[in-house]
């Protein structure tokens, strides 16, 4: 029986551009990969009434999220011929304009990488117990709804 290994997907604060670039560069040595699909979720400075969003403070039920992410990962690998799959999601405060979600899929061919990445992002948004509290310019807040 395969040992269940939970990967920590959480990063404290924004996901640095340097980390994203290094993650991509690390895959150059795997010459069986012909395609990468990357999704970057960025915090928007939405206008809500007379206020703007200055950032989002993310929280999660971490243990459950990692268990659920393990199953989503297994499902995606069973459905698509991927070489690898990586997910990084922010916890804590992420200012507007910064990256809060980094999803990276790799495959021999683009269609599998792109479809897997798209499905992965949709499932993360719909299934993982992660919440975002939008912080407004007047320091009030509201809970973000995924659309």
N, C-alpha and C positions, 0 to 999 in steps of 0.2 A: 504494500500500500504506500502510495506517495505521501511523504511528509508535507503537511500544510505549512507553508511559509508565508506569513503575513509581511508585506512590504509597507514600511511607513511612507505614506504619501504626503505627509504634512510638513510644511515649511513655516517657520515663524516669520510673519511679515511678508512683504512683497517678494516675488521670485525675481532675483537679479538677472538682467540681460546676459551678464557674463556666464552665469550658470547654464542658461539656455544654450548659448553658443558652445560652451564646453561639452554639453550633452550631445549636441549634434556632431561636433568634431570627433568625439570618442568612437563614433560609428564608422569612420572612414576606413578603419582596418578590416571591417567585415565586408568583403567584396561580393558576398552573395546578395547583399541588399541593393535593390535597384530603385527603391522609392521610399521616401519618408513623407508622412503627413503630420503636420503640426498645427495644433490649435492653441492660441494664446488668448485667455480671457483677461480683459483689462477693465479696471474700475472706471465707470463713466461718471462724469460730474453732472448727473441728471438734475434738472430743475424740478423741484417739488414745491408747489405753491410759490412763495416768494423767496425760497431758500434753494441753495445748490448742495448737492452731495459733495462733501470734502474727502470722504473715504468710507470704507466699509470695514467693520470689525467682525471678523469671521470667528465662529465657534462651532464645535462639533461634538457629537457623542463619539469620541475617537475610537474606542474599542469596537463599537458596532460598525462604524464606518469602515474600519480596516477589514473586518470580517466580510462585510458586504462587498467591498472593493475586491477582495480575494475571489469571491464568486463571480463578479462581473468580469474580472480578468480571465478566469477559467472559461467562462462562456464565450468571450471574444476570441480567445486562442482556439477554442473548439470550432468556431464558426468561420474564421478567416485564416489563411496561410501566412501568418505573421512571423517575422524573425524576432521582433521584440516590441514591447509596449511599456511606456512609462507614463506615470501620472504624478503630478505635484500640485497640491492645493494649499493655499495660504490659510493660516490661522492668525488671529490677532488683527491689528489695524493695518489696512493697505490703503494708502492715499490714492485719490483719483489720479488716473494716468499710469498707475503701476500695474504690473501683471499679478493676477491672483490665481490663475489656473494655467498649467502647462501640460498638455497632452501630446504625446509623441508616439506614433506607430511607424514601424518599418516592415517592409516586405520586399520580395523579389520584384513585385509589380505594383504600379500606382493604384489600381482600382481597389485592391485589398487594403492597402494602407489608408486610402482616403475613406472608404466605407467603414472600416473598423474605427478610425478616428472619430468620424461623425457619430456612430452608434455609441461609442464610449463616452463622448461628451454628453449626449442626450441621457444616457443611463446615470452618469454621475450627477447631473442636475436633478433628475427625477427620483433617484433612489437613495443617495447617500444622506445621512442625517448631519448635514452641514447647514448652518444658518448665517445669514449676513445682516448685521445691524447697520443701516445706512446712517452715517453721521452727517448732519446738516451744518451749514454755515453758522446758524445761531446756537449750535451745540446740542440741539434736540436730536432725536433719532426716530427712525421707524424701521420695522423689520422688512427686509427685501423679499419680494415675491419673484420666483423664477417664472419667466414667460417663454 
